[in-house]
């Protein structure tokens, strides 16, 4: 009887040792499994199939695999579709290279370290405008859908749209847009063309021509220069503010010295702090320039 019990105990001990050895082996195998690099993560995920095809056509697979400490704001298939890009066949490799490098920042930045509002210089040398607030993390006003996918050489943040590198300054956009000709004329009259054509990260709440007319201004040349300067600068903030950054109750100083207050949710009314009348809703948001962003508004703000 004792002999049978001893045999059973020995069998149980052998089984336990075997299970522990297998378990340890599996754990060691999992711990020793190499972390994939950024290129491998993109190529292995079916949600990144369009991005992966674009990376291959642009000849950037090696760069995404071997460049250390990078941050990639990666559009998934849904982001390409939402941006109206159903195929990359119409893009040259050079165009894709420029677009894709505009999504890559040369330092590893986790979502918690994304600045509240600042520019990040991308690997195609153009700035993207990053922000972080109670609404989430954003680049050029588009939300990060999934953050902090870690690779061996950096981190991926999945975004909801494809980012297109801007090619025009704030001034160039205002001059070419026929609905902003009053504002463009005012900027020229004040000698501010070099300011809004140069480097920066300005936000311009741009009154349309109709907004000027509704305020009784049929020709900016009729306004005294000091008053015109006050009005124009009151519509400019010296940092990047996208619609996604317009958090209810937030305030921002203007170049004029006054303050504007957001009185509603993103892309809604911007209100002057001392005014009983809010500005009409933004009619066109997030027009990205090389030196900032423009939001068209339907009423002139008077300081």
C-alpha positions in Angstrom: 0.0 0.0 0.0 2.8 2.4 1.0 4.6 1.5 -2.2 1.5 2.4 -4.3 1.2 5.8 -2.5 4.9 6.5 -3.1 4.5 5.7 -6.8 1.5 8.1 -7.0 3.4 10.8 -5.2 6.4 10.4 -7.5 4.1 10.6 -10.6 2.4 13.7 -9.3 5.8 15.3 -8.6 7.1 14.4 -12.1 3.9 15.9 -13.6 4.2 19.1 -11.6 7.9 19.5 -12.5 7.0 18.9 -16.2 4.2 21.5 -16.1 6.5 24.0 -14.4 9.2 23.4 -16.9 6.8 23.9 -19.8 5.4 27.0 -18.2 8.8 28.5 -17.6 9.8 27.7 -21.1 6.7 29.4 -22.5 7.3 32.5 -20.3 11.0 32.7 -21.3 10.0 32.4 -24.9 7.4 35.2 -24.6 9.9 37.4 -22.8 12.6 36.8 -25.3 10.3 37.4 -28.3 11.7 40.4 -30.2 9.6 43.6 -30.3 8.7 44.4 -33.9 9.9 47.6 -35.4 7.6 50.3 -36.8 7.7 48.9 -40.3 6.9 45.4 -39.1 3.9 46.7 -37.1 2.5 48.4 -40.2 3.1 45.5 -42.5 1.6 42.9 -40.1 -1.6 44.8 -39.3 -4.5 44.4 -41.8 -5.8 47.8 -40.7 -2.6 49.4 -42.1 -2.7 47.7 -45.5 -3.1 51.0 -47.4 -0.4 52.7 -45.4 1.9 49.7 -45.9 1.4 49.8 -49.7 2.2 53.6 -49.6 5.3 52.9 -47.5 6.5 50.3 -50.0 5.8 52.5 -53.1 7.6 55.5 -51.4 10.6 53.3 -50.6 10.4 54.1 -46.9 10.2 50.6 -45.4 13.9 50.5 -44.4 13.7 54.0 -42.9 10.7 53.0 -40.7 12.4 49.8 -39.7 15.8 51.3 -38.8 15.5 54.9 -37.8 15.6 55.0 -34.0 13.3 56.9 -31.7 10.6 58.1 -34.1 7.0 58.9 -33.6 4.6 58.0 -36.4 1.1 59.5 -36.6 -0.3 56.6 -38.7 -3.5 56.8 -40.7 -5.2 53.4 -40.8 -7.4 52.2 -43.7 -10.4 54.0 -42.3 -8.4 57.3 -42.2 -7.4 56.9 -45.9 -11.1 56.3 -46.8 -12.3 59.2 -44.7 -9.7 61.4 -46.5 -11.1 60.4 -49.9 -8.1 58.3 -50.8 -9.3 54.9 -52.0 -6.2 54.1 -53.9 -2.6 55.2 -54.0 -2.2 54.5 -57.7 -2.7 58.1 -58.5 0.3 59.2 -56.4 3.9 59.2 -57.5 6.5 57.7 -55.2 7.8 61.2 -54.5 4.4 62.5 -53.6 3.8 59.6 -51.2 7.3 60.1 -49.7 6.5 63.7 -48.9 3.1 62.9 -47.5 4.3 60.0 -45.3 7.4 61.8 -44.0 4.9 64.6 -42.9 3.5 62.0 -40.5 6.9 61.2 -38.8 8.5 63.1 -36.0 12.2 62.5 -35.3 11.8 61.9 -31.6 9.9 59.3 -29.6 6.9 61.1 -28.0 4.2 59.2 -26.0 0.7 60.6 -26.0 1.1 62.0 -22.5 4.1 64.0 -23.7 2.4 65.6 -26.7 2.4 69.4 -26.0 -0.7 71.3 -25.1 -0.2 73.4 -28.2 3.0 73.4 -30.3 4.6 72.6 -33.6 6.6 69.4 -34.3 9.0 69.5 -37.2 8.5 66.4 -39.3 11.0 64.4 -41.4 9.8 66.2 -44.5 10.9 69.5 -42.8 7.3 70.9 -42.5 5.7 71.4 -39.2 2.7 69.5 -38.0 0.6 71.2 -35.3 0.1 69.0 -32.2 -2.2 69.6 -29.3 -3.5 67.8 -26.2 -6.6 68.8 -24.2 -9.6 67.3 -22.5 -10.9 66.2 -25.9 -7.8 64.1 -26.6 -4.6 64.3 -28.6 -4.6 65.9 -32.0 -2.4 66.6 -35.0 -3.5 69.3 -37.4 -6.9 69.1 -35.7 -7.4 65.4 -36.3 -7.8 63.1 -33.4 -5.5 60.3 -32.3 -7.8 57.2 -32.3 -5.3 54.8 -30.7 -2.2 55.9 -28.9 1.1 54.5 -27.8 1.6 51.4 -29.9 5.2 50.7 -29.0 7.8 49.4 -31.5 11.5 48.6 -31.1 12.4 51.9 -32.7 9.6 54.2 -31.7 5.9 54.7 -31.2 2.8 54.8 -33.3 -0.3 56.9 -32.8 -3.2 56.0 -35.1 -5.0 59.1 -36.5 -8.4 59.6 -38.1 -7.2 61.4 -41.3 -4.3 61.5 -43.7 -2.2 64.7 -43.1 -1.5 66.6 -46.3 1.6 68.9 -46.1 0.5 72.6 -46.6 2.1 74.5 -49.4 0.9 78.1 -48.8 1.4 80.7 -46.1 -1.5 82.4 -44.3 -1.0 85.4 -46.5 -1.0 83.4 -49.7 -4.3 81.6 -48.7 -6.0 84.9 -47.8 -4.9 86.5 -51.1 -6.1 83.6 -53.2 -9.4 83.2 -51.4 -11.8 85.7 -52.9 -14.0 85.6 -49.8 -11.1 86.9 -47.7 -10.0 89.8 -50.0 -11.0 92.5 -47.4 -8.8 90.9 -44.8 -5.9 90.5 -47.3 -6.2 94.1 -48.3 -6.2 95.1 -44.6 -3.1 93.0 -43.9 -1.3 94.6 -46.9 -2.3 98.2 -45.8 -0.9 97.6 -42.3 2.4 96.3 -43.7 1.8 92.9 -42.1 2.4 90.8 -45.2 5.9 89.8 -44.1 4.6 88.8 -40.7 2.0 86.5 -41.9 4.1 85.2 -44.8 7.0 84.3 -42.5 7.7 81.6 -40.0 5.3 81.2 -37.1 2.4 79.2 -35.8 -0.4 81.8 -36.0 -4.1 81.2 -35.7 -6.3 83.6 -37.7 -10.0 83.9 -37.1 -10.6 85.4 -40.5 -13.7 87.5 -41.1 -15.1 87.0 -44.6 -15.9 89.9 -46.9 -19.6 89.6 -45.9 -18.6 89.8 -42.3 -16.9 93.1 -42.9 -19.9 94.4 -44.8 -22.3 93.3 -42.0 -20.1 95.3 -39.6 -20.6 98.4 -41.8 -17.1 98.2 -43.3 -17.5 98.3 -47.1 -13.9 99.3 -47.7 -11.0 98.8 -45.3 -9.3 101.9 -46.7 -12.0 104.0 -45.1 -10.9 102.9 -41.6 -8.2 104.8 -39.7 -5.0 102.8 -39.7 -4.8 102.6 -35.8 -8.4 101.2 -35.6 -7.8 98.8 -38.5 -4.6 97.5 -36.8 -6.5 96.9 -33.6 -9.3 95.0 -35.4 -7.0 92.8 -37.5 -4.6 91.9 -34.6 -7.6 91.1 -32.4 -8.4 88.2 -34.8 -4.9 86.7 -34.5 -3.5 84.3 -31.8 0.2 83.7 -31.7 0.0 79.9 -31.4 -1.8 77.0 -33.2 -5.4 76.6 -32.2 -7.5 74.1 -34.2 -11.2 73.5 -33.9 -10.4 70.5 -31.6 -8.6 72.9 -29.2 -11.6 75.2 -28.8 -12.6 73.9 -25.4 -15.6 75.6 -23.8 -14.5 78.4 -21.5 -10.9 78.5 -22.7 -9.4 81.9 -23.3 -6.5 83.1 -25.5 -4.6 86.3 -25.8 -4.6 88.0 -29.2 -1.9 90.0 -30.9 -3.9 93.2 -30.1 -3.6 92.5 -26.4 -7.2 91.6 -25.7 -8.6 88.2 -25.0 -11.1 86.0 -26.8 -13.1 83.3 -25.0 -14.6 80.1 -26.4 -18.2 80.0 -25.4 -19.2 76.6 -26.9 -17.9 73.3 -28.0 -15.2 72.8 -30.7 -15.9 74.6 -34.1 -18.7 76.7 -32.5 -18.8 80.3 -31.3 -15.8 82.3 -30.3 -16.8 85.2 -28.0 -15.0 88.4 -27.0 -14.6 88.5 -23.3 -16.3 91.9 -22.8 -18.9 91.5 -25.5 -22.6 90.5 -25.0 -22.7 89.4 -28.6 -20.9 86.2 -29.6 -19.2 85.9 -33.0 -21.1 83.8 -35.4 -20.0 80.1 -35.7 -16.9 79.2 -37.6 -17.9 78.7 -41.2 -14.7 76.9 -42.4 -12.3 75.5 -39.8 -8.8 74.1 -39.9 -7.4 75.6 -43.1 -3.8 74.6 -42.6 -1.0 76.9 -43.7 2.8 76.5 -43.5 2.8 79.0 -40.7 -0.4 78.4 -38.9 -4.1 77.8 -39.3 -7.1 79.8 -40.5 -10.7 79.6 -39.3 -13.2 81.7 -41.3 -15.8 83.5 -39.2 -19.0 85.3 -40.1 -18.7 88.4 -37.9 -15.9 90.9 -37.3 -14.7 91.0 -33.7 -14.4 94.6 -32.4 -12.0 95.0 -29.5 
